Amino acid sequence: MTTTPLSAPLDVGFDYTRSLGQVLGRFVNGLRERRIEGIRGSDGRVHVPPVEYDPVTAAPLTEFVPVGEEGTVLSWSWQPSPLDSQPLTRPFAWALVKLDGADTPMLHAVDAGSPDKIHTGLRVRVRWADELVGHIRDIAYFVPVGAEDGEAPPPPPVAKREEGAPVSIMMTPVHLHYQHSASPEESRYLQGLAEGRLIGQRCPACEKVYIPPRGSCPTDGVPTSEEVELPDTGIVTTFCIVNVPFLGQRIKPPYVAAYILLDGADIPFLHLVLGCEASEVRMGMRVRAAWKPREEWWTSLENISHFEPTGEEDAPYESFAHHL
């Protein structure tokens, strides 16, 4: 059956959160006061941003060194069409800038105006953000030394630090926007899900059945052209009990994420197992798909809310051992 490949925009995003520790914590708290510090290594080089451990000896580093707000462009790449959340909304350059007093460069944005106004060796200086919060983005971007920027506001006052409240956690939003085009095989699989069907494909050489389907068999390298409709029952091969809560979690722990091997398939896929206590889930357990109401179906495996036990006798280990 000929299927028009599906295509849709995808937005993948999360907030990357990390604890800063003593070294990076001092660095970002310094930025909040418009102060840039590096750290001296065992060979005398000053690293900016500072590193926690010596790249030569791996020993902890503790000697902080103040560096300047001006520096030199070592290399650069022009960004003609800025993306969402990038430092500038107008074209700019990504550049490696070595600040005065530093021996290593830092990657940041340079607002040069046009690509013919930036070059290796260009002298630049920091343009501070309007609001200083203790983040690498307190350095909004760099501008060429001596560049006309009369329209720019004067440097803002240093943000007052609350006593006893230094920045110790840094959160950075990470987002990826792209257009995903599914293969013809994947498109047929997704359209089948919209109809409440589980469609795989069989390799004509080894006769393995893959779901989701693949364009070719990874074992034999031949096209998998034969379509196979599979039941919504199977067994748990391996599983993990999720006990730790995290941001955006939809289900209260504990719950089980398991690899489900559908009857007649030769490769398992990851899904939820609910409908029983997490401690009762086991390898070989027989399960059945719990479908969402039909009006909620679309071209997604999310049409299956979860899998739940059927109450049947467990499958013997030997029947799925080679699928682990």
ZASE-464514 format. One record per atom (N, C-alpha, C): residue number from 1; residue in one letter; x, y, z. Coordinates in steps of 0.05 Angstrom, whole numbers. Layout:
! residues N
PT	num	residuo	xx	yy	zz
PT	NUM	A	X	Y	Z
...
***
This chain:
! residues 324
PT	num	residuo	xx	yy	zz
PT	1	M	17	-24	0
PT	1	M	0	0	0
PT	1	M	18	25	0
PT	2	T	12	43	-18
PT	2	T	27	68	-19
PT	2	T	16	88	1
PT	3	T	34	99	17
PT	3	T	26	118	38
PT	3	T	42	144	35
PT	4	T	28	166	36
PT	4	T	41	192	35
PT	4	T	55	197	62
PT	5	P	81	202	61
PT	5	P	96	205	87
PT	5	P	84	228	103
PT	6	L	82	224	129
PT	6	L	72	245	147
PT	6	L	95	264	154
PT	7	S	88	289	160
PT	7	S	108	309	168
PT	7	S	94	328	188
PT	8	A	109	335	208
PT	8	A	98	353	228
PT	8	A	121	367	243
PT	9	P	116	392	252
PT	9	P	136	406	268
PT	9	P	138	394	296
PT	10	L	162	391	306
PT	10	L	166	380	333
PT	10	L	181	401	350
PT	11	D	173	403	375
PT	11	D	185	421	394
PT	11	D	193	405	418
PT	12	V	219	401	421
PT	12	V	230	386	443
PT	12	V	244	406	462
PT	13	G	236	406	487
PT	13	G	248	425	505
PT	13	G	247	417	534
PT	14	F	266	427	549
PT	14	F	267	422	578
PT	14	F	284	444	591
PT	15	D	282	447	617
PT	15	D	299	466	632
PT	15	D	322	450	643
PT	16	Y	346	456	633
PT	16	Y	370	443	643
PT	16	Y	378	457	669
PT	17	T	378	442	691
PT	17	T	384	453	717
PT	17	T	408	440	729
PT	18	R	427	456	739
PT	18	R	451	444	751
PT	18	R	459	460	776
PT	19	S	471	446	795
PT	19	S	483	460	818
PT	19	S	510	470	809
PT	20	L	518	493	819
PT	20	L	542	506	809
PT	20	L	568	498	823
PT	21	G	566	493	849
PT	21	G	590	488	864
PT	21	G	606	513	870
PT	22	Q	629	510	883
PT	22	Q	644	534	892
PT	22	Q	657	549	869
PT	23	V	666	536	848
PT	23	V	681	550	827
PT	23	V	662	565	808
PT	24	L	643	550	796
PT	24	L	624	564	778
PT	24	L	605	582	793
PT	25	G	600	575	818
PT	25	G	583	592	835
PT	25	G	596	619	838
PT	26	R	622	620	844
PT	26	R	636	645	847
PT	26	R	637	660	821
PT	27	F	639	646	798
PT	27	F	640	659	772
PT	27	F	614	673	766
PT	28	V	591	660	769
PT	28	V	566	673	762
PT	28	V	558	694	782
PT	29	N	565	690	807
PT	29	N	559	711	827
PT	29	N	576	736	821
PT	30	G	600	731	811
PT	30	G	616	754	802
PT	30	G	604	769	779
PT	31	L	592	754	760
PT	31	L	579	767	737
PT	31	L	556	784	746
PT	32	R	542	776	767
PT	32	R	520	791	778
PT	32	R	530	818	788
PT	33	E	556	820	794
PT	33	E	567	846	803
PT	33	E	585	858	782
PT	34	R	581	850	757
PT	34	R	597	859	734
PT	34	R	627	855	739
PT	35	R	633	831	748
PT	35	R	661	824	753
PT	35	R	666	797	740
PT	36	I	687	795	724
PT	36	I	694	770	711
PT	36	I	719	759	722
PT	37	E	718	734	731
PT	37	E	741	720	742
PT	37	E	747	694	728
PT	38	G	773	689	725
PT	38	G	782	663	715
PT	38	G	795	648	738
PT	39	I	808	626	731
PT	39	I	822	610	751
PT	39	I	848	601	740
PT	40	R	869	601	756
PT	40	R	896	595	747
PT	40	R	902	565	750
PT	41	G	912	553	728
PT	41	G	919	525	728
PT	41	G	948	521	737
PT	42	S	956	495	738
PT	42	S	983	488	748
PT	42	S	1004	498	729
PT	43	D	998	502	703
PT	43	D	1018	511	684
PT	43	D	1017	542	681
PT	44	G	1002	556	699
PT	44	G	1001	585	699
PT	44	G	980	597	681
PT	45	R	967	581	664
PT	45	R	946	592	647
PT	45	R	921	599	663
PT	46	V	908	620	654
PT	46	V	883	629	667
PT	46	V	860	621	650
PT	47	H	842	605	661
PT	47	H	819	594	646
PT	47	H	794	610	652
PT	48	V	781	619	630
PT	48	V	756	634	632
PT	48	V	737	623	611
PT	49	P	713	613	619
PT	49	P	704	611	647
PT	49	P	722	592	663
PT	50	P	721	595	690
PT	50	P	739	578	706
PT	50	P	731	548	705
PT	51	V	751	531	708
PT	51	V	746	502	709
PT	51	V	751	493	737
PT	52	E	737	472	745
PT	52	E	740	462	772
PT	52	E	765	446	777
PT	53	Y	774	433	756
PT	53	Y	797	415	759
PT	53	Y	818	422	737
PT	54	D	843	420	745
PT	54	D	865	426	727
PT	54	D	865	407	703
PT	55	P	865	418	678
PT	55	P	864	401	655
PT	55	P	890	385	651
PT	56	V	912	393	665
PT	56	V	937	379	662
PT	56	V	940	358	684
PT	57	T	935	366	710
PT	57	T	940	348	732
PT	57	T	915	336	744
PT	58	A	891	347	737
PT	58	A	865	339	748
PT	58	A	862	347	777
PT	59	A	880	363	788
PT	59	A	878	372	816
PT	59	A	857	395	818
PT	60	P	843	397	841
PT	60	P	824	419	844
PT	60	P	839	446	842
PT	61	L	825	466	830
PT	61	L	837	492	827
PT	61	L	823	512	846
PT	62	T	839	531	857
PT	62	T	827	549	877
PT	62	T	836	578	873
PT	63	E	856	583	856
PT	63	E	867	611	854
PT	63	E	851	626	833
PT	64	F	834	644	842
PT	64	F	818	660	823
PT	64	F	833	684	814
PT	65	V	829	692	789
PT	65	V	844	714	777
PT	65	V	824	733	763
PT	66	P	823	759	770
PT	66	P	805	777	756
PT	66	P	816	782	728
PT	67	V	798	784	708
PT	67	V	805	790	681
PT	67	V	789	814	671
PT	68	G	796	824	648
PT	68	G	784	848	637
PT	68	G	757	843	624
PT	69	E	744	866	618
PT	69	E	718	865	603
PT	69	E	723	867	574
PT	70	E	747	872	565
PT	70	E	754	873	537
PT	70	E	770	849	529
PT	71	G	770	842	503
PT	71	G	785	819	494
PT	71	G	788	819	464
PT	72	T	797	797	453
PT	72	T	804	794	425
PT	72	T	789	770	413
PT	73	V	778	774	390
PT	73	V	765	752	375
PT	73	V	786	734	363
PT	74	L	785	708	370
PT	74	L	804	689	359
PT	74	L	792	675	334
PT	75	S	766	670	334
PT	75	S	753	658	311
PT	75	S	723	665	314
PT	76	W	708	662	291
PT	76	W	680	669	292
PT	76	W	664	656	270
PT	77	S	638	656	273
PT	77	S	620	645	253
PT	77	S	595	662	253
PT	78	W	586	671	229
PT	78	W	564	689	227
PT	78	W	537	674	229
PT	79	Q	518	686	245
PT	79	Q	492	676	248
PT	79	Q	472	694	234
PT	80	P	465	689	209
PT	80	P	449	708	194
PT	80	P	419	708	202
PT	81	S	409	686	212
PT	81	S	381	684	220
PT	81	S	379	673	249
PT	82	P	380	691	269
PT	82	P	379	683	297
PT	82	P	355	666	303
PT	83	L	359	646	320
PT	83	L	337	629	329
PT	83	L	325	639	355
PT	84	D	302	629	362
PT	84	D	289	636	387
PT	84	D	308	630	410
PT	85	S	309	648	429
PT	85	S	325	646	454
PT	85	S	354	651	450
PT	86	Q	363	657	426
PT	86	Q	392	664	423
PT	86	Q	396	693	433
PT	87	P	421	700	438
PT	87	P	427	726	452
PT	87	P	416	750	438
PT	88	L	415	750	411
PT	88	L	406	773	396
PT	88	L	384	765	376
PT	89	T	366	783	370
PT	89	T	345	778	350
PT	89	T	353	787	322
PT	90	R	375	802	320
PT	90	R	386	811	294
PT	90	R	411	794	288
PT	91	P	419	793	263
PT	91	P	443	777	256
PT	91	P	467	785	273
PT	92	F	483	765	281
PT	92	F	506	769	298
PT	92	F	526	747	293
PT	93	A	548	748	307
PT	93	A	569	728	304
PT	93	A	572	713	330
PT	94	W	576	686	327
PT	94	W	586	671	349
PT	94	W	616	672	348
PT	95	A	629	678	370
PT	95	A	658	682	370
PT	95	A	671	670	394
PT	96	L	696	662	391
PT	96	L	713	655	413
PT	96	L	729	680	420
PT	97	V	723	690	444
PT	97	V	735	715	454
PT	97	V	755	709	477
PT	98	K	780	717	474
PT	98	K	799	715	496
PT	98	K	801	742	510
PT	99	L	791	742	534
PT	99	L	791	767	550
PT	99	L	819	774	559
PT	100	D	823	800	562
PT	100	D	850	809	572
PT	100	D	855	797	599
PT	101	G	878	784	602
PT	101	G	886	771	626
PT	101	G	879	741	627
PT	102	A	865	732	606
PT	102	A	858	703	604
PT	102	A	876	690	583
PT	103	D	878	664	586
PT	103	D	894	649	566
PT	103	D	877	629	550
PT	104	T	852	627	557
PT	104	T	834	610	542
PT	104	T	810	627	533
PT	105	P	798	621	510
PT	105	P	775	637	501
PT	105	P	748	627	511
PT	106	M	729	645	511
PT	106	M	701	637	518
PT	106	M	683	642	494
PT	107	L	664	625	490
PT	107	L	645	627	468
PT	107	L	622	646	476
PT	108	H	617	666	459
PT	108	H	595	684	464
PT	108	H	588	698	438
PT	109	A	567	715	440
PT	109	A	557	729	417
PT	109	A	571	756	414
PT	110	V	576	765	389
PT	110	V	587	791	383
PT	110	V	568	806	365
PT	111	D	559	829	373
PT	111	D	540	845	357
PT	111	D	557	863	339
PT	112	A	565	852	316
PT	112	A	583	867	298
PT	112	A	568	883	277
PT	113	G	543	878	273
PT	113	G	527	893	253
PT	113	G	526	878	227
PT	114	S	548	869	216
PT	114	S	549	855	191
PT	114	S	574	838	190
PT	115	P	575	817	173
PT	115	P	598	799	173
PT	115	P	624	813	164
PT	116	D	622	835	149
PT	116	D	647	848	140
PT	116	D	659	866	162
PT	117	K	645	867	185
PT	117	K	656	883	207
PT	117	K	667	867	230
PT	118	I	669	841	226
PT	118	I	682	824	246
PT	118	I	705	808	233
PT	119	H	726	805	248
PT	119	H	749	790	237
PT	119	H	766	780	261
PT	120	T	782	760	255
PT	120	T	801	751	275
PT	120	T	819	773	284
PT	121	G	822	777	310
PT	121	G	838	799	320
PT	121	G	822	823	328
PT	122	L	796	823	322
PT	122	L	779	846	329
PT	122	L	778	849	359
PT	123	R	781	874	368
PT	123	R	779	880	397
PT	123	R	749	885	404
PT	124	V	740	872	425
PT	124	V	712	874	433
PT	124	V	711	878	463
PT	125	R	687	887	472
PT	125	R	683	891	501
PT	125	R	655	881	508
PT	126	V	652	876	534
PT	126	V	627	865	544
PT	126	V	604	885	543
PT	127	R	580	877	535
PT	127	R	556	893	539
PT	127	R	540	877	560
PT	128	W	537	889	583
PT	128	W	522	876	605
PT	128	W	492	875	600
PT	129	A	479	856	611
PT	129	A	450	854	609
PT	129	A	437	875	626
PT	130	D	412	881	619
PT	130	D	397	902	635
PT	130	D	392	893	663
PT	131	E	388	866	667
PT	131	E	383	856	693
PT	131	E	404	834	699
PT	132	L	418	837	721
PT	132	L	440	818	728
PT	132	L	429	799	748
PT	133	V	430	773	742
PT	133	V	417	753	759
PT	133	V	435	731	768
PT	134	G	461	731	759
PT	134	G	479	709	765
PT	134	G	477	686	745
PT	135	H	482	692	720
PT	135	H	480	673	698
PT	135	H	500	682	677
PT	136	I	509	664	659
PT	136	I	527	671	638
PT	136	I	514	692	620
PT	137	R	487	694	620
PT	137	R	474	714	603
PT	137	R	474	741	616
PT	138	D	487	744	640
PT	138	D	492	771	650
PT	138	D	510	786	631
PT	139	I	527	771	616
PT	139	I	541	783	593
PT	139	I	521	780	570
PT	140	A	508	801	563
PT	140	A	488	800	542
PT	140	A	500	792	515
PT	141	Y	523	806	509
PT	141	Y	538	800	484
PT	141	Y	562	818	485
PT	142	F	579	816	464
PT	142	F	602	833	461
PT	142	F	598	852	438
PT	143	V	610	876	440
PT	143	V	609	895	418
PT	143	V	638	903	411
PT	144	P	643	911	386
PT	144	P	670	920	379
PT	144	P	678	945	395
PT	145	V	703	946	404
PT	145	V	713	969	419
PT	145	V	712	993	400
PT	146	G	700	1015	410
PT	146	G	698	1039	394
PT	146	G	674	1040	376
PT	147	A	657	1019	376
PT	147	A	634	1018	358
PT	147	A	614	1039	367
PT	148	E	600	1051	348
PT	148	E	579	1070	354
PT	148	E	555	1055	366
PT	149	D	548	1062	390
PT	149	D	525	1049	402
PT	149	D	510	1070	419
PT	150	G	506	1093	407
PT	150	G	492	1115	422
PT	150	G	464	1108	429
PT	151	E	452	1089	413
PT	151	E	424	1082	419
PT	151	E	422	1063	443
PT	152	A	445	1052	452
PT	152	A	444	1033	473
PT	152	A	440	1047	500
PT	153	P	426	1035	519
PT	153	P	422	1047	545
PT	153	P	448	1047	561
PT	154	P	451	1065	580
PT	154	P	475	1064	597
PT	154	P	475	1038	614
PT	155	P	499	1030	623
PT	155	P	500	1006	639
PT	155	P	482	1008	663
PT	156	P	467	987	668
PT	156	P	448	987	691
PT	156	P	463	986	717
PT	157	P	451	994	738
PT	157	P	464	991	764
PT	157	P	467	962	771
PT	158	V	487	957	787
PT	158	V	491	929	796
PT	158	V	468	920	813
PT	159	A	458	897	807
PT	159	A	436	886	823
PT	159	A	445	881	852
PT	160	K	428	889	871
PT	160	K	435	885	899
PT	160	K	433	856	906
PT	161	R	454	846	919
PT	161	R	454	819	927
PT	161	R	441	817	955
PT	162	E	423	798	957
PT	162	E	411	794	983
PT	162	E	431	779	1000
PT	163	E	435	789	1024
PT	163	E	453	777	1042
PT	163	E	447	747	1047
PT	164	G	467	731	1044
PT	164	G	463	702	1049
PT	164	G	448	688	1027
PT	165	A	446	700	1003
PT	165	A	431	687	982
PT	165	A	447	688	956
PT	166	P	471	676	956
PT	166	P	486	674	931
PT	166	P	473	654	912
PT	167	V	477	658	886
PT	167	V	466	640	866
PT	167	V	481	613	868
PT	168	S	466	591	872
PT	168	S	479	565	873
PT	168	S	468	545	853
PT	169	I	445	552	840
PT	169	I	433	536	820
PT	169	I	430	552	795
PT	170	M	436	540	772
PT	170	M	432	554	746
PT	170	M	413	538	729
PT	171	M	393	551	718
PT	171	M	373	538	701
PT	171	M	376	550	673
PT	172	T	378	533	653
PT	172	T	381	542	625
PT	172	T	360	527	608
PT	173	P	340	542	597
PT	173	P	321	529	579
PT	173	P	334	519	554
PT	174	V	328	494	547
PT	174	V	339	482	522
PT	174	V	315	474	505
PT	175	H	315	485	480
PT	175	H	293	479	462
PT	175	H	304	472	434
PT	176	L	291	453	421
PT	176	L	298	445	394
PT	176	L	272	445	378
PT	177	H	271	461	356
PT	177	H	248	462	339
PT	177	H	257	451	312
PT	178	Y	243	431	301
PT	178	Y	249	421	275
PT	178	Y	225	408	262
PT	179	Q	227	404	236
PT	179	Q	206	391	221
PT	179	Q	213	362	217
PT	180	H	197	344	228
PT	180	H	203	315	225
PT	180	H	186	303	203
PT	181	S	198	290	184
PT	181	S	184	276	163
PT	181	S	188	246	167
PT	182	A	166	232	171
PT	182	A	168	203	176
PT	182	A	173	188	150
PT	183	S	186	165	152
PT	183	S	190	148	128
PT	183	S	163	137	120
PT	184	P	160	126	96
PT	184	P	135	114	88
PT	184	P	126	92	107
PT	185	E	146	76	116
PT	185	E	139	54	135
PT	185	E	129	65	161
PT	186	E	143	85	172
PT	186	E	135	97	197
PT	186	E	108	111	194
PT	187	S	103	123	171
PT	187	S	78	137	166
PT	187	S	55	117	166
PT	188	R	59	93	154
PT	188	R	38	73	154
PT	188	R	32	63	182
PT	189	Y	53	60	198
PT	189	Y	51	52	226
PT	189	Y	35	73	242
PT	190	L	41	98	238
PT	190	L	27	120	253
PT	190	L	-2	122	244
PT	191	Q	-7	119	218
PT	191	Q	-35	120	209
PT	191	Q	-51	96	219
PT	192	G	-37	73	222
PT	192	G	-50	50	233
PT	192	G	-58	55	262
PT	193	L	-41	69	278
PT	193	L	-48	75	305
PT	193	L	-73	92	307
PT	194	A	-76	110	287
PT	194	A	-100	127	287
PT	194	A	-125	111	282
PT	195	E	-122	86	272
PT	195	E	-144	68	267
PT	195	E	-146	47	289
PT	196	G	-129	48	309
PT	196	G	-129	28	330
PT	196	G	-116	2	322
PT	197	R	-97	4	303
PT	197	R	-83	-20	293
PT	197	R	-53	-17	299
PT	198	L	-40	-40	304
PT	198	L	-11	-41	308
PT	198	L	2	-55	285
PT	199	I	16	-39	268
PT	199	I	26	-49	243
PT	199	I	57	-50	244
PT	200	G	68	-74	238
PT	200	G	96	-78	236
PT	200	G	103	-87	208
PT	201	Q	128	-93	203
PT	201	Q	137	-104	177
PT	201	Q	156	-127	181
PT	202	R	154	-146	163
PT	202	R	170	-171	165
PT	202	R	193	-170	145
PT	203	C	216	-180	154
PT	203	C	239	-183	136
PT	203	C	235	-208	119
PT	204	P	238	-206	93
PT	204	P	234	-230	76
PT	204	P	256	-251	79
PT	205	A	279	-243	91
PT	205	A	301	-261	93
PT	205	A	301	-276	119
PT	206	C	301	-262	142
PT	206	C	301	-276	168
PT	206	C	274	-278	181
PT	207	E	254	-265	168
PT	207	E	226	-266	177
PT	207	E	221	-253	204
PT	208	K	240	-236	214
PT	208	K	235	-221	238
PT	208	K	214	-199	233
PT	209	V	197	-194	253
PT	209	V	177	-173	250
PT	209	V	185	-150	268
PT	210	Y	186	-126	256
PT	210	Y	194	-102	270
PT	210	Y	171	-83	274
PT	211	I	168	-74	299
PT	211	I	148	-53	305
PT	211	I	160	-35	326
PT	212	P	161	-9	321
PT	212	P	154	5	296
PT	212	P	171	-6	272
PT	213	P	159	-6	248
PT	213	P	173	-17	225
PT	213	P	197	-1	217
PT	214	R	215	-14	203
PT	214	R	239	-1	193
PT	214	R	240	-5	162
PT	215	G	254	12	149
PT	215	G	256	10	120
PT	215	G	271	-14	111
PT	216	S	290	-23	128
PT	216	S	305	-47	121
PT	216	S	312	-62	146
PT	217	C	317	-88	144
PT	217	C	323	-105	166
PT	217	C	351	-100	176
PT	218	P	356	-93	201
PT	218	P	383	-88	211
PT	218	P	400	-114	211
PT	219	T	387	-137	210
PT	219	T	402	-162	210
PT	219	T	412	-169	182
PT	220	D	394	-166	162
PT	220	D	401	-175	135
PT	220	D	405	-152	115
PT	221	G	395	-128	123
PT	221	G	399	-105	105
PT	221	G	381	-105	81
PT	222	V	360	-121	81
PT	222	V	341	-122	58
PT	222	V	316	-106	65
PT	223	P	302	-95	45
PT	223	P	277	-80	51
PT	223	P	256	-98	65
PT	224	T	242	-86	84
PT	224	T	221	-100	99
PT	224	T	195	-90	87
PT	225	S	186	-104	66
PT	225	S	163	-94	51
PT	225	S	136	-107	59
PT	226	E	137	-130	73
PT	226	E	112	-144	80
PT	226	E	100	-132	106
PT	227	E	75	-122	104
PT	227	E	62	-110	127
PT	227	E	49	-132	144
PT	228	V	52	-129	170
PT	228	V	41	-148	189
PT	228	V	25	-134	211
PT	229	E	0	-141	214
PT	229	E	-16	-129	235
PT	229	E	-14	-146	260
PT	230	L	-6	-134	282
PT	230	L	-1	-148	307
PT	230	L	-23	-144	327
PT	231	P	-27	-162	346
PT	231	P	-47	-159	367
PT	231	P	-36	-139	388
PT	232	D	-54	-130	406
PT	232	D	-46	-110	426
PT	232	D	-39	-124	452
PT	233	T	-31	-150	451
PT	233	T	-23	-165	474
PT	233	T	6	-172	472
PT	234	G	19	-176	494
PT	234	G	48	-184	493
PT	234	G	58	-190	521
PT	235	I	84	-189	524
PT	235	I	96	-195	550
PT	235	I	116	-173	558
PT	236	V	121	-171	583
PT	236	V	142	-153	594
PT	236	V	169	-167	592
PT	237	T	188	-155	578
PT	237	T	215	-167	577
PT	237	T	232	-156	600
PT	238	T	238	-131	600
PT	238	T	252	-118	621
PT	238	T	237	-93	630
PT	239	F	242	-83	654
PT	239	F	227	-60	664
PT	239	F	243	-45	685
PT	240	C	233	-21	691
PT	240	C	245	-4	711
PT	240	C	223	8	728
PT	241	I	226	7	754
PT	241	I	206	20	772
PT	241	I	216	49	777
PT	242	V	200	68	769
PT	242	V	207	96	773
PT	242	V	198	105	800
PT	243	N	216	112	817
PT	243	N	210	120	845
PT	243	N	215	150	850
PT	244	V	231	163	833
PT	244	V	240	190	837
PT	244	V	223	210	822
PT	245	P	210	229	835
PT	245	P	194	249	821
PT	245	P	213	268	805
PT	246	F	203	279	783
PT	246	F	218	299	768
PT	246	F	199	319	755
PT	247	L	210	341	746
PT	247	L	194	363	734
PT	247	L	178	353	710
PT	248	G	152	358	709
PT	248	G	136	351	686
PT	248	G	125	323	688
PT	249	Q	130	308	709
PT	249	Q	121	281	712
PT	249	Q	90	280	713
PT	250	R	78	262	697
PT	250	R	49	261	695
PT	250	R	37	240	714
PT	251	I	53	221	723
PT	251	I	43	199	739
PT	251	I	58	200	766
PT	252	K	44	196	787
PT	252	K	56	196	814
PT	252	K	72	170	818
PT	253	P	97	172	826
PT	253	P	113	148	831
PT	253	P	101	133	855
PT	254	P	107	107	857
PT	254	P	122	91	838
PT	254	P	105	81	815
PT	255	Y	118	79	791
PT	255	Y	104	67	769
PT	255	Y	125	53	752
PT	256	V	116	38	731
PT	256	V	135	21	716
PT	256	V	136	29	687
PT	257	A	161	32	678
PT	257	A	166	35	649
PT	257	A	179	9	640
PT	258	A	167	-4	620
PT	258	A	175	-31	612
PT	258	A	178	-33	582
PT	259	Y	194	-53	574
PT	259	Y	196	-60	546
PT	259	Y	175	-82	541
PT	260	I	157	-77	522
PT	260	I	135	-95	515
PT	260	I	141	-109	489
PT	261	L	141	-135	489
PT	261	L	144	-151	465
PT	261	L	117	-161	457
PT	262	L	106	-148	435
PT	262	L	79	-157	426
PT	262	L	80	-185	415
PT	263	D	59	-199	417
PT	263	D	57	-226	407
PT	263	D	61	-225	376
PT	264	G	81	-240	367
PT	264	G	87	-241	339
PT	264	G	108	-222	330
PT	265	A	118	-204	348
PT	265	A	139	-185	342
PT	265	A	166	-196	350
PT	266	D	187	-184	339
PT	266	D	214	-193	346
PT	266	D	231	-171	358
PT	267	I	218	-149	365
PT	267	I	232	-127	379
PT	267	I	212	-113	398
PT	268	P	220	-109	423
PT	268	P	202	-95	442
PT	268	P	203	-65	439
PT	269	F	183	-52	450
PT	269	F	183	-23	451
PT	269	F	176	-14	480
PT	270	L	183	11	486
PT	270	L	180	21	514
PT	270	L	152	33	518
PT	271	H	139	25	540
PT	271	H	113	37	547
PT	271	H	109	34	577
PT	272	L	87	44	587
PT	272	L	80	43	615
PT	272	L	65	17	621
PT	273	V	69	6	645
PT	273	V	53	-16	655
PT	273	V	39	-6	681
PT	274	L	13	-5	680
PT	274	L	-3	4	702
PT	274	L	-24	-18	708
PT	275	G	-43	-12	725
PT	275	G	-64	-31	731
PT	275	G	-57	-51	752
PT	276	C	-34	-48	764
PT	276	C	-26	-66	787
PT	276	C	-5	-51	802
PT	277	E	2	-61	826
PT	277	E	24	-49	841
PT	277	E	50	-51	826
PT	278	A	67	-31	828
PT	278	A	93	-32	814
PT	278	A	109	-56	822
PT	279	S	106	-64	848
PT	279	S	122	-86	858
PT	279	S	113	-113	846
PT	280	E	89	-114	833
PT	280	E	79	-138	822
PT	280	E	87	-143	794
PT	281	V	99	-123	781
PT	281	V	108	-126	753
PT	281	V	132	-144	752
PT	282	R	134	-161	733
PT	282	R	156	-180	731
PT	282	R	162	-187	702
PT	283	M	185	-197	697
PT	283	M	192	-206	670
PT	283	M	175	-229	662
PT	284	G	165	-229	638
PT	284	G	148	-250	628
PT	284	G	118	-246	633
PT	285	M	111	-224	648
PT	285	M	83	-219	654
PT	285	M	68	-213	628
PT	286	R	44	-226	625
PT	286	R	27	-221	601
PT	286	R	12	-195	606
PT	287	V	12	-178	585
PT	287	V	-2	-152	587
PT	287	V	-18	-147	561
PT	288	R	-37	-128	564
PT	288	R	-54	-120	542
PT	288	R	-55	-89	541
PT	289	A	-57	-78	517
PT	289	A	-58	-49	514
PT	289	A	-84	-38	525
PT	290	A	-83	-16	540
PT	290	A	-106	-1	549
PT	290	A	-108	24	531
PT	291	W	-127	23	512
PT	291	W	-129	45	493
PT	291	W	-145	68	505
PT	292	K	-138	92	497
PT	292	K	-153	116	505
PT	292	K	-180	116	490
PT	293	P	-199	133	498
PT	293	P	-224	134	483
PT	293	P	-219	141	453
PT	294	R	-234	130	436
PT	294	R	-230	132	407
PT	294	R	-228	161	398
PT	295	E	-244	179	410
PT	295	E	-244	207	402
PT	295	E	-217	221	408
PT	296	E	-200	208	423
PT	296	E	-174	219	430
PT	296	E	-152	208	412
PT	297	W	-158	189	394
PT	297	W	-138	177	378
PT	297	W	-127	196	357
PT	298	W	-101	194	352
PT	298	W	-89	208	329
PT	298	W	-65	192	321
PT	299	T	-47	202	305
PT	299	T	-25	186	294
PT	299	T	-2	185	314
PT	300	S	-7	171	337
PT	300	S	13	170	358
PT	300	S	9	145	375
PT	301	L	32	135	385
PT	301	L	31	112	404
PT	301	L	18	121	430
PT	302	E	14	147	435
PT	302	E	0	156	459
PT	302	E	-29	148	459
PT	303	N	-39	137	436
PT	303	N	-67	127	435
PT	303	N	-70	104	456
PT	304	I	-47	90	461
PT	304	I	-47	70	482
PT	304	I	-39	84	508
PT	305	S	-57	85	527
PT	305	S	-52	99	552
PT	305	S	-30	84	567
PT	306	H	-32	57	567
PT	306	H	-12	41	582
PT	306	H	-18	12	575
PT	307	F	-3	-6	586
PT	307	F	-9	-35	585
PT	307	F	-15	-44	613
PT	308	E	-32	-64	615
PT	308	E	-40	-74	641
PT	308	E	-41	-105	641
PT	309	P	-37	-117	664
PT	309	P	-36	-147	665
PT	309	P	-62	-159	655
PT	310	T	-59	-182	641
PT	310	T	-82	-197	631
PT	310	T	-91	-218	651
PT	311	G	-74	-225	670
PT	311	G	-80	-246	689
PT	311	G	-72	-274	679
PT	312	E	-62	-276	655
PT	312	E	-54	-302	644
PT	312	E	-27	-311	657
PT	313	E	-21	-335	652
PT	313	E	4	-347	662
PT	313	E	28	-333	649
PT	314	D	49	-328	665
PT	314	D	72	-315	654
PT	314	D	85	-331	632
PT	315	A	98	-317	613
PT	315	A	112	-331	592
PT	315	A	139	-342	603
PT	316	P	147	-365	594
PT	316	P	173	-376	604
PT	316	P	196	-359	595
PT	317	Y	216	-357	612
PT	317	Y	240	-340	607
PT	317	Y	252	-347	580
PT	318	E	253	-372	573
PT	318	E	266	-380	548
PT	318	E	253	-368	523
PT	319	S	227	-361	525
PT	319	S	212	-351	503
PT	319	S	219	-322	495
PT	320	F	231	-308	514
PT	320	F	239	-280	509
PT	320	F	267	-273	516
PT	321	A	283	-293	524
PT	321	A	310	-288	533
PT	321	A	327	-274	512
PT	322	H	323	-281	486
PT	322	H	339	-269	465
PT	322	H	329	-241	457
PT	323	H	308	-231	470
PT	323	H	298	-204	464
PT	323	H	306	-184	486
PT	324	L	322	-192	505
PT	324	L	330	-174	527
PT	324	L	351	-155	518
***
